[in-house]
């Protein structure tokens, strides 16, 4: 994890850092901008919606607001997994919508130096590259930084549910 203490005070003022909430899906680490995160909830029952895409698990009532719940494993084309005690829903703000994202587990909030974020490698799919903002390097970890707006906006059914 990047530690601001590792940077001298003079260097710290010239560095541009961003904060990301990191989470895991399978054995991979991902991050989203912390400013998008509204809250983190333990996974609880979700009401299925008929004829919704496979990545939309359904909806839940969040303090009087019905929000869609999206399984990020499915959205990213990863194999499904059983939900366990570590499974959480990250509630995020995407433009004017609130959406819940199901992930395997939340890791931590990480400060990342802008210079430690590399442009994502060129992918064969234009849609694939538009959902990845970059790859953050922190010690021996590589964290895929997701563009959550592009990731969720490519799913028209989520907008209809929200």
C-alpha positions in Angstrom: 0.0 0.0 0.0 1.3 3.5 -0.8 2.1 5.3 2.3 2.4 9.1 2.3 5.0 8.8 5.1 7.4 7.3 2.4 7.5 10.6 0.6 9.4 13.6 2.0 7.3 16.7 2.8 8.8 18.6 -0.2 8.0 15.8 -2.6 4.5 15.4 -1.1 3.4 18.8 -2.1 4.3 18.3 -5.8 2.6 14.8 -6.1 -0.9 14.4 -7.3 -2.6 11.6 -5.4 -6.0 10.0 -5.7 -7.9 7.8 -3.3 -9.4 4.5 -4.3 -11.5 2.0 -2.5 -9.9 -1.4 -3.4 -11.8 -4.6 -3.5 -11.4 -8.2 -4.7 -13.1 -10.3 -7.2 -11.7 -13.8 -7.3 -7.9 -13.4 -7.0 -7.8 -9.9 -8.6 -7.8 -6.5 -7.0 -9.8 -3.6 -8.4 -10.2 0.0 -7.4 -12.9 2.7 -7.8 -12.6 6.4 -7.0 -13.5 6.9 -3.3 -15.5 9.9 -4.1 -18.0 7.7 -6.0 -18.6 5.5 -2.9 -21.6 6.3 -0.7 -21.4 3.4 1.6 -20.5 -0.3 2.0 -23.1 -2.8 3.2 -23.0 -6.4 4.1 -24.7 -8.5 1.4 -28.4 -8.9 2.2 -31.4 -10.2 0.3 -32.1 -8.7 -3.1 -35.4 -8.8 -4.9 -35.0 -10.3 -8.4 -36.4 -8.4 -11.4 -37.9 -10.6 -14.1 -36.2 -10.4 -17.5 -33.2 -8.5 -16.2 -29.7 -9.2 -17.6 -27.7 -11.8 -15.7 -25.4 -9.2 -14.0 -28.4 -7.4 -12.5 -29.2 -9.4 -9.4 -32.3 -7.3 -8.6 -33.1 -4.3 -6.4 -33.0 -3.5 -2.7 -34.5 -0.8 -0.5 -31.9 1.6 0.7 -33.5 3.9 3.3 -36.6 4.4 1.1 -34.8 4.4 -2.3 -35.0 1.4 -4.5 -31.6 0.8 -6.1 -30.4 -1.8 -8.7 -27.8 -4.3 -7.5 -25.2 -5.3 -10.1 -22.9 -8.3 -9.7 -19.4 -7.1 -10.8 -18.1 -10.6 -11.3 -20.8 -11.2 -14.0 -20.4 -7.7 -15.4 -16.7 -8.3 -15.9 -17.1 -11.8 -17.4 -15.7 -13.6 -14.4 -17.0 -16.9 -13.1 -19.7 -16.7 -10.5 -19.1 -17.5 -6.9 -21.2 -18.2 -3.8 -21.8 -15.2 -1.6 -20.2 -15.6 1.8 -19.7 -13.5 5.0 -17.1 -11.3 3.2 -19.4 -10.5 0.2 -20.4 -6.8 0.3 -22.4 -4.3 -1.7 -20.6 -1.1 -2.5 -23.2 1.6 -3.0 -21.9 4.1 -5.5 -23.1 7.3 -7.1 -23.0 7.2 -10.9 -24.0 10.5 -12.4 -27.4 11.0 -10.9 -28.0 7.3 -10.0 -27.3 5.2 -7.0 -26.3 1.6 -7.8 -25.1 -1.3 -5.6 -22.1 -3.3 -6.7 -21.7 -6.8 -5.4 -18.0 -7.7 -4.8 -16.2 -10.5 -3.0 -14.6 -8.4 -0.3 -13.4 -4.8 0.3 -9.7 -4.4 1.0 -8.9 -0.8 1.9 -8.8 2.8 0.9 -5.6 3.4 -0.9 -3.7 6.7 -1.7 -2.2 6.3 -5.2 0.3 8.7 -6.7 -0.7 9.7 -10.2 2.7 8.6 -11.4 2.0 5.1 -10.2 -1.0 4.7 -12.4 -0.2 3.3 -15.9 -2.4 3.6 -18.9 -4.2 0.3 -19.4 -2.8 -1.9 -22.1 -4.5 -1.9 -25.5 -7.3 -4.4 -25.5 -9.0 -6.0 -28.4 -12.4 -4.8 -27.3 -13.1 -1.1 -27.3 -15.7 -1.7 -24.6 -13.1 -3.5 -22.5 -10.6 -0.7 -22.6 -13.2 2.0 -21.8 -14.0 0.4 -18.4 -10.4 0.4 -17.2 -8.9 3.8 -16.3 -5.5 2.4 -15.5 -3.4 0.0 -13.6 -2.1 1.2 -10.2 1.2 -0.1 -8.9 1.7 -0.3 -5.2 4.6 -2.4 -3.9 4.0 -5.9 -5.3 0.3 -5.2 -6.0 -1.4 -4.3 -9.3 -4.8 -2.8 -8.9 -7.1 -2.4 -11.9 -8.7 1.0 -11.7 -12.3 0.8 -13.1 -14.2 3.5 -14.8 -17.4 2.8 -13.0 -19.5 5.2 -15.1 -18.5 3.4 -18.3 -18.8 0.0 -16.8 -22.4 0.6 -15.6 -23.6 2.8 -18.4 -22.9 0.0 -21.0 -25.8 -1.9 -19.3 -29.0 -0.3 -20.5 -31.2 -2.5 -18.3 -29.6 -1.0 -15.2 -30.8 2.5 -16.2 -34.3 1.1 -16.7 -34.3 -0.4 -13.2 -32.8 2.7 -11.5 
